[in-house]
Amino acid sequence: MDKQNKFLSDQFLNKAIRVLVVILLSLAILLLASQFNALWFKFMDALRSVLVPVALAWLISLIMYPLIRLLEQRGVGSRGLSVSVVYIGSISVFLLVIYYLWPFLISQVRSFFENDWVMIQLYFENDFRNEFIFGTEIYDWIIETINNSTIIEDTISSFVDNVTASLSSTLINVFTVIIVLPILLLYYLLDYELINDSMRSLIPARFEKSTSELGSRFNHTVGAYLRGQLVLMLAIGIVATILYKLIGLQYFFIFGIIVGLTNIIPYFGAIIAMVPVVIYAVITRDTGPAPLLVVAVNIGLQMIEGNIFQPIIMGKQLEMHPIVIIVSILFFGSLFGTIGVVFASPIAASIRVLYQFYKEKQHEKSGEEVVASDA
């Protein structure tokens, strides 16, 4: 067919009409939904209250299920016994960690507010003012401008109003997750295969095989990332705590926990963890380690994490360029907030799995068409 007449062919016009109909129907549905905002928000709140514990149960199961399968393969016993061993063992380890480390953490937090909080306030009122890079006059002008304005009062008032408005629903959701999640997780682990098979039975038969394969890839990718990230956070947190203790940092345990927790955010987590410890080192430089030493330790931690722990623990689970991960953090963070920042990497990896799966199916389809045409 002539290229000039290609866009006038019946095949192209029929496809264009179908696409246009789908677009118009989608816009109509969106317009109709916008007329029931209150009902729509209630429905989304109800859906969120259901999806949050279900999603958490699924994510935790991806961490625990391989260990359950390992116990079954080693002949420990039935599914119920294997689940009981892993479930009770995980809860016991968590409670033991809380029992032994919580008092030490509380003592450091109490010591900080009793001894150092006043010193930090005095530092910003005196030393920081005298050492301000633009001079004391500019510093006084900035402080006076802030004090004469209502920025702080408005910010605090807005924050309090938002917290008060969402406090009841947030507490209800938290208690719901705390109560429902352990029970939901237990039943999900007991009937892991049955639940997955039941979900696959809802899919049309011609898509069941592809959907099952895609779901297995999702579980493998997200599960490997979560397990690796959990071990990586624990390892880098322990190393940070030890190094901070060795250089004489007073609140080494608190800062070590911060390093471990923020490590879940690729690249940006290292910067977030370094800011408070460096600020504290600058304020206490007369009695504690030198700020440059603290910066060097944090840089060393990132070198250890990037060149030792990351290759050994995580391997190439995500197989994505750093630019892709950074863009994913910025995009999903702006879209979903803190949750989007934390899970940006596995979400991006899941999208990559979906894209690769689509390309493979397209390649297989084109190969089948070539074989059919040759025949």
C-alpha positions as CSV (number, residue, x, y, z in Angstrom):
1,M,0.0,0.0,0.0
2,D,1.2,3.5,-0.8
3,K,2.5,5.4,2.3
4,Q,0.3,8.4,1.4
5,N,-2.9,6.2,1.5
6,K,-1.8,4.2,4.6
7,F,-3.5,6.7,7.0
8,L,-6.7,6.5,4.9
9,S,-7.0,2.7,5.0
10,D,-9.9,1.0,6.8
11,Q,-7.6,-0.8,9.1
12,F,-6.0,2.4,10.4
13,L,-9.3,4.3,10.6
14,N,-10.9,1.5,12.6
15,K,-8.0,1.4,15.0
16,A,-8.0,5.2,15.4
17,I,-11.8,5.2,16.1
18,R,-11.3,2.5,18.8
19,V,-8.6,4.5,20.5
20,L,-10.7,7.7,20.3
21,V,-13.7,5.8,21.9
22,V,-11.5,4.5,24.7
23,I,-10.2,8.0,25.4
24,L,-13.7,9.6,25.4
25,L,-15.0,6.9,27.7
26,S,-12.1,7.4,30.1
27,L,-12.7,11.1,30.2
28,A,-16.4,10.5,30.8
29,I,-15.7,8.2,33.7
30,L,-13.3,10.8,35.2
31,L,-15.9,13.5,34.8
32,L,-18.6,11.4,36.4
33,A,-16.3,10.4,39.3
34,S,-15.4,14.1,39.9
35,Q,-19.1,14.8,40.6
36,F,-19.0,12.5,43.7
37,N,-15.9,13.7,45.4
38,A,-17.1,13.1,49.0
39,L,-18.2,9.5,48.1
40,W,-15.0,8.9,46.2
41,F,-12.8,10.0,49.0
42,K,-14.7,7.8,51.5
43,F,-14.3,4.9,49.1
44,M,-10.5,5.6,48.7
45,D,-10.1,5.8,52.5
46,A,-11.9,2.4,52.9
47,L,-9.8,0.9,50.1
48,R,-6.6,2.3,51.7
49,S,-7.5,0.8,55.1
50,V,-7.8,-2.6,53.4
51,L,-4.8,-2.4,51.0
52,V,-2.3,-1.2,53.6
53,P,-2.4,-4.3,55.8
54,V,-2.7,-6.6,52.8
55,A,0.3,-5.0,51.1
56,L,2.4,-5.1,54.3
57,A,1.4,-8.8,54.8
58,W,2.5,-9.5,51.2
59,L,5.8,-7.7,51.6
60,I,6.7,-9.4,54.9
61,S,5.7,-12.8,53.4
62,L,8.2,-12.2,50.6
63,I,10.9,-12.0,53.3
64,M,9.7,-14.9,55.4
65,Y,8.4,-17.4,52.8
66,P,11.8,-18.5,51.5
67,L,12.9,-19.5,55.0
68,I,9.6,-21.5,55.4
69,R,10.2,-23.3,52.2
70,L,13.8,-24.1,53.3
71,L,12.6,-25.6,56.5
72,E,10.0,-27.7,54.6
73,Q,12.7,-28.9,52.2
74,R,14.9,-29.9,55.1
75,G,12.2,-32.0,56.5
76,V,11.4,-29.9,59.6
77,G,7.7,-30.8,59.3
78,S,4.4,-29.7,57.8
79,R,3.6,-26.2,56.6
80,G,2.0,-25.3,59.9
81,L,5.1,-26.3,61.9
82,S,7.5,-24.5,59.5
83,V,5.3,-21.3,59.7
84,S,5.2,-21.6,63.5
85,V,8.9,-21.9,63.8
86,V,9.6,-18.9,61.5
87,Y,6.7,-16.8,62.9
88,I,7.5,-17.3,66.5
89,G,11.2,-17.0,65.9
90,S,10.8,-13.7,64.1
91,I,8.6,-12.3,66.9
92,S,11.1,-13.6,69.6
93,V,14.1,-12.0,67.9
94,F,12.2,-8.7,67.5
95,L,11.1,-8.7,71.2
96,L,14.7,-9.6,72.4
97,V,16.2,-6.7,70.3
98,I,13.6,-4.3,71.9
99,Y,14.2,-5.7,75.4
100,Y,18.0,-5.3,75.3
101,L,18.4,-2.2,73.1
102,W,15.4,-0.1,74.0
103,P,16.6,0.9,77.5
104,F,20.0,1.9,76.1
105,L,18.3,4.0,73.4
106,I,16.0,5.7,75.9
107,S,18.9,6.5,78.1
108,Q,20.8,8.2,75.3
109,V,17.7,10.2,74.2
110,R,17.1,11.3,77.8
111,S,20.8,12.3,78.2
112,F,20.6,14.3,75.0
113,F,17.7,16.4,76.1
114,E,18.9,16.8,79.7
115,N,22.6,17.7,78.8
116,D,23.0,18.7,75.2
117,W,19.7,20.3,74.2
118,V,20.3,23.5,76.1
119,M,23.9,23.6,74.8
120,I,22.7,23.4,71.2
121,Q,20.2,26.3,71.8
122,L,23.0,28.4,73.3
123,Y,25.2,27.6,70.4
124,F,22.8,28.9,67.9
125,E,22.1,32.0,70.0
126,N,25.8,32.9,70.6
127,D,28.6,30.9,68.7
128,F,26.6,30.4,65.5
129,R,25.7,34.1,65.5
130,N,29.3,35.1,65.9
131,E,30.5,32.7,63.2
132,F,27.8,33.4,60.8
133,I,29.3,33.6,57.3
134,F,27.5,36.8,56.3
135,G,28.2,38.6,59.6
136,T,26.3,39.2,62.8
137,E,24.2,42.1,61.4
138,I,22.7,39.9,58.7
139,Y,22.1,37.2,61.2
140,D,20.3,39.7,63.6
141,W,18.3,41.0,60.6
142,I,17.2,37.5,59.7
143,I,16.2,36.6,63.2
144,E,14.3,39.9,63.7
145,T,12.5,39.4,60.4
146,I,11.4,35.9,61.5
147,N,10.4,37.1,64.9
148,N,8.3,40.0,63.5
149,S,6.6,37.8,61.0
150,T,4.0,35.1,61.7
151,I,5.8,32.4,59.7
152,I,6.6,30.3,62.7
153,E,3.2,30.7,64.3
154,D,1.4,30.0,61.0
155,T,3.5,26.9,60.4
156,I,3.0,25.5,63.8
157,S,-0.7,26.3,63.8
158,S,-1.1,24.6,60.3
159,F,0.9,21.6,61.5
160,V,-1.2,21.3,64.7
161,D,-4.5,21.6,62.7
162,N,-3.4,19.0,60.2
163,V,-2.2,16.6,62.9
164,T,-5.4,17.1,64.9
165,A,-7.6,16.5,61.9
166,S,-5.8,13.3,60.9
167,L,-5.0,12.0,64.4
168,S,-8.1,10.0,64.9
169,S,-8.1,8.3,61.5
170,T,-4.3,7.8,61.7
171,L,-4.5,6.1,65.1
172,I,-7.4,3.9,63.9
173,N,-5.4,2.9,60.9
174,V,-2.3,2.2,63.0
175,F,-4.2,0.1,65.5
176,T,-6.0,-1.7,62.7
177,V,-2.6,-2.6,61.1
178,I,-1.2,-3.7,64.5
179,I,-4.1,-5.9,65.2
180,V,-5.0,-7.2,61.7
181,L,-1.5,-7.5,60.2
182,P,-0.1,-10.4,62.4
183,I,-3.3,-12.5,61.9
184,L,-3.4,-11.7,58.2
185,L,0.3,-12.5,57.7
186,L,-0.1,-15.8,59.6
187,Y,-3.0,-17.0,57.4
188,Y,-1.3,-15.8,54.3
189,L,1.9,-17.8,55.1
190,L,-0.2,-20.9,55.9
191,D,-2.1,-20.8,52.7
192,Y,0.5,-19.1,50.5
193,E,0.1,-21.3,47.4
194,L,-3.7,-21.7,47.8
195,I,-4.2,-17.9,47.9
196,N,-2.0,-17.3,44.9
197,D,-3.8,-20.1,43.0
198,S,-7.1,-18.6,43.9
199,M,-6.0,-15.2,42.6
200,R,-4.8,-16.7,39.4
201,S,-8.2,-18.4,38.9
202,L,-9.8,-15.0,38.6
203,I,-7.7,-14.3,35.5
204,P,-9.0,-15.4,32.1
205,A,-7.5,-18.7,31.0
206,R,-5.6,-17.3,28.0
207,F,-3.8,-14.9,30.3
208,E,-3.3,-17.2,33.3
209,K,0.1,-18.6,32.2
210,S,1.6,-15.2,31.4
211,T,0.2,-13.6,34.6
212,S,1.6,-16.4,36.7
213,E,5.0,-16.0,35.2
214,L,4.9,-12.3,35.6
215,G,3.8,-12.6,39.3
216,S,6.6,-15.0,40.0
217,R,9.1,-12.4,38.6
218,F,7.6,-9.7,40.7
219,N,7.8,-11.8,43.8
220,H,11.4,-12.7,43.1
221,T,12.5,-9.2,42.3
222,V,10.7,-7.4,45.2
223,G,11.5,-10.2,47.7
224,A,15.2,-10.3,46.8
225,Y,15.4,-6.5,47.2
226,L,13.6,-6.5,50.6
227,R,15.6,-9.3,52.1
228,G,18.9,-7.8,50.8
229,Q,17.9,-4.3,52.0
230,L,17.0,-5.6,55.4
231,V,20.4,-7.3,55.8
232,L,22.2,-4.2,54.3
233,M,20.5,-1.8,56.7
234,L,21.5,-4.0,59.7
235,A,25.1,-4.4,58.5
236,I,25.8,-0.7,57.8
237,G,24.0,0.3,61.0
238,I,26.2,-2.0,63.1
239,V,29.4,-0.8,61.4
240,A,28.4,2.9,61.8
241,T,27.7,2.4,65.5
242,I,31.1,0.8,66.0
243,L,32.9,3.5,64.1
244,Y,31.1,6.3,65.9
245,K,32.0,4.6,69.2
246,L,35.7,4.3,68.2
247,I,36.0,8.0,67.3
248,G,34.4,9.0,70.6
249,L,31.0,10.3,69.4
250,Q,28.8,10.5,72.5
251,Y,25.4,9.4,71.0
252,F,26.9,6.8,68.7
253,F,24.0,4.4,69.1
254,I,21.3,6.9,68.1
255,F,23.4,8.1,65.1
256,G,24.1,4.5,64.1
257,I,20.4,3.7,64.1
258,I,19.8,6.7,61.9
259,V,22.5,5.5,59.4
260,G,20.9,2.1,59.3
261,L,17.3,3.3,58.8
262,T,18.1,6.0,56.2
263,N,20.1,3.5,54.2
264,I,16.8,2.2,52.8
265,I,16.8,5.4,50.6
266,P,19.5,4.9,47.9
267,Y,22.1,7.7,47.6
268,F,20.0,10.3,49.4
269,G,19.9,8.3,52.6
270,A,23.7,8.8,53.1
271,I,23.3,12.6,53.0
272,I,20.3,12.5,55.3
273,A,22.2,10.4,57.9
274,M,25.3,12.6,57.7
275,V,23.6,15.9,58.3
276,P,22.6,15.5,62.0
277,V,25.9,13.8,63.0
278,V,28.0,16.5,61.4
279,I,25.9,19.3,62.9
280,Y,26.3,17.7,66.3
281,A,30.1,17.3,65.7
282,V,30.4,21.0,64.8
283,I,28.6,22.1,68.0
284,T,30.6,19.8,70.3
285,R,33.9,20.1,68.5
286,D,35.6,21.2,71.7
287,T,34.7,18.1,73.6
288,G,34.0,15.5,70.9
289,P,35.6,14.3,67.7
290,A,36.6,16.8,65.0
291,P,33.9,17.5,62.4
292,L,36.3,16.6,59.5
293,L,36.9,13.2,61.2
294,V,33.1,12.6,61.4
295,V,32.7,13.6,57.7
296,A,35.6,11.2,56.8
297,V,34.0,8.4,58.7
298,N,30.7,8.9,56.9
299,I,32.4,8.9,53.5
300,G,34.2,5.8,54.6
301,L,30.9,4.2,55.6
302,Q,29.5,4.9,52.1
303,M,32.6,3.4,50.5
304,I,32.2,0.3,52.6
305,E,28.5,0.1,51.8
306,G,29.0,0.7,48.1
307,N,32.1,-1.4,47.5
308,I,31.7,-4.3,50.0
309,F,28.2,-4.7,51.5
310,Q,26.2,-3.7,48.4
311,P,27.9,-6.1,45.9
312,I,27.9,-9.0,48.4
313,I,24.5,-8.6,50.0
314,M,22.4,-7.1,47.2
315,G,24.4,-8.3,44.2
316,K,22.6,-7.1,41.1
317,Q,19.0,-7.4,42.3
318,L,17.8,-4.2,40.7
319,E,20.2,-4.0,37.8
320,M,19.4,-0.3,37.2
321,H,21.5,2.7,36.5
322,P,21.9,5.1,39.4
323,I,20.2,7.9,37.3
324,V,17.1,5.7,36.9
325,I,17.0,5.1,40.7
326,I,17.4,8.8,41.5
327,V,14.7,9.8,39.1
328,S,12.4,7.1,40.5
329,I,13.0,8.5,44.1
330,L,12.1,12.0,42.9
331,F,9.1,10.9,41.0
332,F,7.5,8.4,43.4
333,G,8.5,10.6,46.3
334,S,6.5,13.5,44.9
335,L,3.7,11.2,44.0
336,F,3.3,9.1,47.2
337,G,5.4,11.0,49.8
338,T,7.7,9.1,52.2
339,I,6.3,5.7,51.2
340,G,7.2,6.6,47.6
341,V,10.8,7.5,48.5
342,V,11.3,4.3,50.5
343,F,9.8,2.0,47.9
344,A,10.9,3.9,44.8
345,S,13.6,1.4,43.9
346,P,11.5,-1.8,44.1
347,I,8.7,0.0,42.2
348,A,11.1,1.0,39.5
349,A,12.5,-2.6,39.4
350,S,9.0,-3.9,39.1
351,I,8.3,-1.6,36.2
352,R,11.5,-2.8,34.6
353,V,10.4,-6.4,35.1
354,L,7.1,-5.6,33.4
355,Y,8.8,-3.9,30.5
356,Q,11.2,-6.8,30.0
357,F,8.3,-9.3,30.1
358,Y,6.4,-7.3,27.6
359,K,9.4,-7.2,25.2
360,E,9.9,-10.9,25.6
361,K,6.3,-11.6,24.7
362,Q,6.4,-9.2,21.8
363,H,9.6,-11.0,20.6
364,E,8.0,-14.4,20.9
365,K,4.9,-13.2,19.1
366,S,6.9,-11.8,16.2
367,G,8.9,-15.0,16.1
368,E,5.7,-17.0,15.9
369,E,4.4,-14.8,13.1
370,V,7.6,-15.2,11.1
371,V,7.4,-19.0,11.5
372,A,3.8,-19.0,10.4
373,S,4.5,-16.9,7.4
374,D,7.4,-19.2,6.4
375,A,5.2,-22.2,6.7
